[in-house]
Amino acid sequence: MTEKQIETRLRIRVKEIGGKALKFVSPGYNGVPDRLVFMPGGRIYLVELKAPGKKPTQLQIKRKEEFERMGFKYYIIDSYEGVEKFIKEVITIE
């Protein structure tokens, strides 16, 4: 399983529950999450995707901590199971 496959699964599952998982690229500001997940009710989640067993870089960890201090929910997902856990949590928060 590749990171791309996990990213595709996330995008599809988020769409199925009424949200959007948009690719996030920020020129000049490295280490940002791969996807911004927008859900009904104005909820936004930040998601970094990894291939199974791969770990985030030090810069990605730093960015995660920065965004969490600002109050954003930030997830690191490295499996289909992780996608389903994320979906279950997002649905529960509704």
PyMOL commands that set and color helices and strands:
alter all, ss='L'
color gray80, all
select helices_A, chain A and resi 3-16+58-69+80-93
alter helices_A, ss='H'
color red, helices_A
select strands_A, chain A and resi 20-23+35-39+43-49+73-77
alter strands_A, ss='S'
color yellow, strands_A
deselect
rebuild
show_as cartoon
